Amino acid sequence: MLSTSRLVTDSTDGDVIWTEWEMGGTRVDGVPQQLRGVIIWGVSGDRLDWSRFYLEPVDAGEDGVEGAIGASPGRRRRPPTRSLATPSRPSCWCAS
């Protein structure tokens, strides 16, 4: 169950409001949890008409961004470097 919510920043463009949030608390099983992300709100007149939630648990690991990106599913690794003695043909490595 979340116990704190903090609006980090917001931006309005016409009838759409983008908000960035930090949320924290303790789950029902007693495990602490922290979420961060964006909630986009659609406004119609003086009421909120719709919303989209893009919240993810915070990974408190020590690997930082590089560790998280490297562990992402579908992440392509660079091919091994070739020895100068090995004949090679032109190639291109492009991240997708």
C-alpha positions, 0 to 999 in steps of 0.5 A: 500500500502506497503511503507517499506521493510527490508530484515532481513536475508537470506540464500542460499543453492544451487539454493534456497535462503531463505529470511526473510522480514519485510514490513510496510505501510498503506493500501488503506483504511488508516489502518496501516499494518505490515507484516513479513515472508519468501520468498523463491526464486529459482535461475536458472543461473543468474535469479530468476526462481520462488518464494513462499511467506509466509507473515502474518500480524503482530498481535500487541496484548498484549497477545504475543505468548501464546495468539496467540497460544491459540487462534489458530483454532484446538488448543487442551486444556488440560483436567481438572485435576482430583480430588484425590478422583475420580477413574482414569485410566492411560491416556496420553495427547498429543498435536497435 
